[in-house]
Amino acid sequence: MLQNDYLEDLFSYINQSPTPFHVVANSATMLKAQGFQRLHESGSWQQIAPGSYFVIRNDSSLIAFTLTDRPHAGLHLRMAGAHTDSPGLKVKPNPLQFRHTCLQLGVEIYGGALLAPWFDRDLSIAGRVSWSREGGPLQCNLIDFQRPVATIPSLAIHLDREVNTKRTIDKQTDLVPLVMQSFEAGAPDFKTLLNAQLLKQHPTAAGAEIMDYDLFLYDTQPLSQVGFNNEFITGSRLDNLLSCHALLTALTQTAPRRDSLIVLNDHEEVGSVSTSGAQGPFLKNVLERLLPNPEHRQQVIAHSLFVSVDNAHAVHPNFAVKHDPDHLPLLNRGPVIKMNANQRYATTGLTAGLFRLVCRKAGVPCQQFVMRNDLACGSTIGPLTAAELGVATVDIGIPQLGMHSIRETAGHLDPWYLQLAMTAFFSEPDTAICCPEIA
């Protein structure tokens, strides 16, 4: 795949993935197209033949893996992970509010969202709904309005003269999207509105009663290339769907396929404590089923490397003082190795060295990042996975600006660099991904 084709495929993947549920559905489609077979946690895995497989949990997390013709004989497993969720606004259970002829939607803030950019955007709604017919079982489908249905208007500057110097955002009262106007008393039933969208997308759900939902608002503006030379890409959910796409592409395009695994976890932005998050048992459960012998499983983990892929902070030209002056990642200069003395990132000198060798083999530049001592450092799924499995881990990611904004900015070359590096990682011989010990 050429660089321009890769970027076009990345844009399509992110534009069509407004929620973690859509991320996993689209990822499954990519995997099936490359010959991966779906396994179900409720089924038996005892007779798995060599091949390529994936498994889904909660419709929002996914693990894909490839087993060679010696699926339980090797002592190395190339593992990498990213996350499917992004900060945003989630629809409340009883959301509709009716004020001054305006119908508004109550939302919760999901994760550490940068709130100001959510104002005055064209927003849509997408997610998962569960439904049932009378006397029938519970079923679920994904929905996506795929058009602007909401907006959060700013207060005019004439009514708040200090907005540009002393603005604060009340999370409860200011972030209430406008979705409809009605001159009739009372608000319509929200589930009735959802039912109409469900039937539009899934005609077989005729007669359905909406039981509940997991819905999010998202920006309808698609990803773009900007700059006089198209050197930047901007859009929603670059953190961290850009990484998910790179792992999927690298895993499926590596030939010949080796013993490899990727995990795309949900709920990273809210701490990862869930059945499908990195602090939950999903990855551990899968490894226990693939490698049921405890001693052999521990041997495999001890000889393996896990690459935690999550975007990094590029130096902002307007706010360079916020960075350590000796660690200034630049856009379009390759993946960033992230380190933190307090283990907010799981990178060690050895795992960083291994990833540098991978980048060298791929012909890809790489950079390094540490947070300033006087600023708090974020974290990733890396330390959680390393602590749960005891696997050597390196935290890396492409540099970006505007992290956790509704529109983020990255370099147009860096997604390609990341994909090349991860493809090299999945194709490395066993001895190249093993941390050495002091002689």
N, C-alpha and C positions, 0 to 999 in steps of 0.2 A: 504494500500500500504506500502510495506517495504521500508526501507531507500535506499537500493541499487536500487530497482525498481524506486523509486522516482527520484534518480539522473540520471538514464538512461532516464527516460521520460523527465526530464529537458534538458538534452543534446540534445535529439531529437528535442524538441520544439525550442531551440535557433538555432541549426544548420539549421533548415528548415525555419528560420525567418530572412532573411538578411535585410529586410526593414520593416518600420512600416506597410506597406500594407500586407506583408506576415505575420507579427505578428497578425494582426486582422483576416486575413483569417484562420490561424491556430487556433486562439482562438475561432472563430466561429465554427470550426469543433469540437473542444473539447466540447463546450457548447451543440451543437446539439446532440452529442453522449450521453450526460447526460440528454436529454429531454428538453433542453431550446428551446423555439420557437423564431424565429426572428420577430421583429416588424419593420415597416418602418415609418420614420418620416412623410412621405407624406400620411400615412393612418390614419384612425380613431382609437383612443385608448379608446373610451368611454365605450365599453363593455368588457374590459379586465377581464377575469375570474382569480381566484386565480391560481397561477402557476409560472413558471420560464421563463423568457424572456430575449432577448438582442436586442440592437439597435446599428447600425453602422453609423458613420458620416465620410464623405470624404475617406472612405475605410481605414482610418488609426487610428481612435479612436473608442472605443467600451464601451458601458455601459451594464452590465448584472445585473438583479435583480430577486429576488424571493419574491412573495407576498403570504401570508398565506391565510387561509380561512376567515380571517378578514382583507382584504388588506387595508382598510381605517379606521379601528377602533383602531388600536394600536397607541401608542405614542412614539415608538422607531424604529429607523432604523439603522442597523449596516452598516456603509459605509467605504469603503477603496479605495485607488487609487494608481496607478503607471503610468509610461509613456512608450510609445512604441518606441520612437526614441532614437538614440545614435549618438554621434558626428562622423563625417566622411566626405567623399568627395562626392559631388553631381555633376552629369554631367551637363555641361552648355547647353543652347539651341542650339548654333552653335559650337559644341565642337571640330571638327576635325582640326588638325594642321599638316602640312606636311613639315618636315625638314630633309634633308640629308638622304633620302630614308625611314625615319621613320615616321609612322603615329602615332600621339599622340592625347590624349583626354583632352580637357580643362575641368577643374572641379572647383567648388566652395567649400570652406570649410564650412561645416555645423556644427555649434555649436563650443564648446571649445575643439576641438580635440587636443590630444597630437600628434604632427606631425611627429617627428623623427621615430617612429616605423612603419610608413607607407612605408618607403623605403625598397626595396628589398623583398617585400612580393608577394606571388601569389594572384592576385586580380581577382575577377569576377564582373559582373554587374547584377543588379536586380532592379525591381521596377514596376511601372504601366505605361502602354502605352494606349493612346486613339487613335482610328482609325475609319474610315468610308469607306464604299463602295460608289461608285458614286450614288448620289441621296438618300443615306440612312442616318439614324440617327447616331449620335456619339455613339460609344461603347468603352468599356475599358476591358483590361485583364492584369493580372500579368505575368511578364516574369522573368526568372532567367537563366542565361547562365550556371550556375552550374559547371563551370570549370574555370581554370585560363585563362583569356583573356587579362590581363593587368599587368604591373609592373612599379614601379618607381625606376630605377637604381640609386644607389648612385654615386657620383663623386669619382673616385679613389683617395686614400690618396696621391698618387704621384703628383696629380694635385692640391692638397689642403693640404699642410703639417700642417696646423694649425686646421684641422677639429676636432681634439679631444680636443682642448682647446678654440677655438674661433668660433665654428660653429654657423652660423645663417641660417635660412631657409626663402628664399623669397617665399612667398605664391603664387605669380603670376607666377614666372618663374621656380621654382624648383619642384613644385608639378604638373607635367604634365605627366601623365602615358603614357607609350609606349604600343600600342595595335597591331601594324602591321608593316610589312616592304613591301615596294613596289618600284620597279625600274621604274615604269611608272610615267609620269608627272601627278601631281594633285592627289587629295584625292577622294576616293569614297564617296558616299552620306551616311551619318550616318543612316538616316531613312531606307535606303535600307538594311543595315546590321541588323537593328532592325526588319524589316519586315520578314527577313529570320528566325529569332529566334521566332517571333510571330507565324509564320506558323508551325514551328517545334513543339511548345507546344500547339497550338490551331489551328488544321487543318481547323476548321469551319470558320476561318478568311481569307479564300482564297479570293483574290481580294481586300484585305484591303489596304487602304492608311493610313500610320501613320500620325496622325495630330500633336501629341505632346506627352510628356512623363515626368515622375518624376522618375529618375534613380539614383542609388547610387552604388559606388564601395564597395566591402566588401572582407574580408580576407577569402580565401577558406579553410584554415586549421581548422578542426573541434575542438570542445572542447576536452580537455584532463584532465586526472587525473595525477598529477606529485608528486614527492617526494618519498623517500624510502618506505614510508608506504601509498602512494597514498592520503596523507592528504590535498593536494591542488588541486583546479580545475583552469584551465586556458582556456581562450577563449575570443572571441569577444562578445560584447553586454551584458556582465553580468549586467552592468548598462544600462537598468534596466529591461531586459527581465526575469532575475531571479525572480524579484518581481512580474512581470505580471503572470508568471507561478504559483507562490505560491498563488496568489489571486484566480486565476481560479481554481486551484486544491482544495483550501480550500472551496470556495463557492460551488462547484459542489459535494464535498464529504461530506459536513456537513449534518447530519441527526439526527432528523428531521430538515428540512429547516425552517428558521425563516425569518422575513422581513429583507432582506439584499440587498446590492447593491455594485458593484465594478465599477470603471471608469478607463479605460486605455486611457490616453490622449496622443495625438501627440504633437510635437513641444515644449516639456519642455526644451530641450537643447538650444533653441533659444529664450526663453522668454515667451512661452505659449500664445502669443497674436495671436490668429487665431480662426476660427470658431470651430475647433476641439481641441484647446488647453485649458488648465485649466483656462486661463484668458478669454476665450470665454464663450458663453452661453450654451454649450452642456448639462452639468449636471443640471443647473438651468432649462433649457427647459424641460428635462425629469421629474424632480421633480414636475414642475408645471402641467404636464399632468397626472402624477400619483396621485397627491394630489391637485386637482383644487381649493379647498377651501383655500383661503389665510390664514385664521386664523388657520385652522387645520394644514396646511403645516408648519406654523411657530411653532406650538406646537410640531410637529414631530421633526423639526430641533433642537429645544431647548432641547429636551430630547435625542438627538442622539450623536454619536461619529464618527468622521472621522479619519481613520488611513492612513496617507500618507506614502507609502512604497517606499523608494529609498535608494540605497546602501550608506554606510557610509565609512569614511576613517579609515582603520585599521592602527595601528602604524607600520611604516616601520622600520625594524631593522637597516637599514643603515642610516635612517634620523629621528631618534626618536626626535631630537631637534625641528622638525617641529610641534610637538604635544604639547598640554598642558600636563605638567608632571603628573597631577593628573587625566587625562582622556585619557587613552591609550587603546582603543578597540583592542582586540586580535582576530585573526582568530580562528574559531572553538570554540568560547565561547558564541555564541548566538547573537540574534538581538541587535542592538544598539539604544537607545533612544537619539535623537539628540535635543539639546537645544541651543538657541541663544538669548541673552538679547535684541537684536535689531530686533527680529522677522523675521530673515531669515529662521528660523524654527518656526512652530506654536505651539510647545509643551509648555504646562504650567505645574506647579507642580501637578495640579489635573489630567490632561490627562496622564502625565507620570505615576502617581500612578495607574490609571486605567489599563494602559498597563502592568505595573509590576504585577498586580493581574492576568491579563490574562496569562502572562508567567508562573506565579506560578501555576495556574490551569493546564496548559499544561505540567508542569514539564520541562520547558525550561529555561536555564539561560539567563539573559539579562545584557547589559552593557550600559554605558552612554558616550556621546561625547559632548564636546564644543570646538570651535576653539580657538587657541591662540589669545590674544588681539591684537597682532601685525601682524596678517594675516587676509586677507579678507575671509569672510564666504560665501560659496555657498548657494543655496536655492533649493526649491523643489516646487511641486504643492501644498504642505500643506498650506502655508500662503495665496496663491491665492484663494484656495477653501474656507478656513476659512473666508477670508474677503468677498467673494462673497455671501456665504450662511449664515454666522454668526453661523457656527457649531463648536462646540468644537473639536479640532484637536490635534493629536499627530503625530510627525514625527519620523519614525523609519526606520531601514534598516539593512541588514547584513553588517559586515565589509569586506572591500576588499582593495587590493593594485593595483596600476597602473590605477586608475580611469581615464577614457577617453582615454586610450591607445587602440590601435587596438587589443591587447590581455591583458586582465585583469586577476587578480588572487584573488581567494577567498578560504575559507576553505570548505572542503567537507562535514562537518557536518552542517554548517550554513544554507544552503537551506532547509534542513530537519527541523531544529529548527524553521525557519521562517514559514514554512508550518504548523507545529504543533501549533504555536502561533496563526496564522490567523484562523485555523480551530476552535480553542478554542474561539476566538473572535466571529466568526459567529454563534457559538452554545450557547453563553452566554445567560442567561435569561435577560429580559429587565432591571431589577434593577441593574444588574452588569455592565452595560455600560453607566450609567447615572452619570454625574458629580454632586456631592453634592453641596449644598449651605451652607454658614455659618449660623449656627442656631442662 
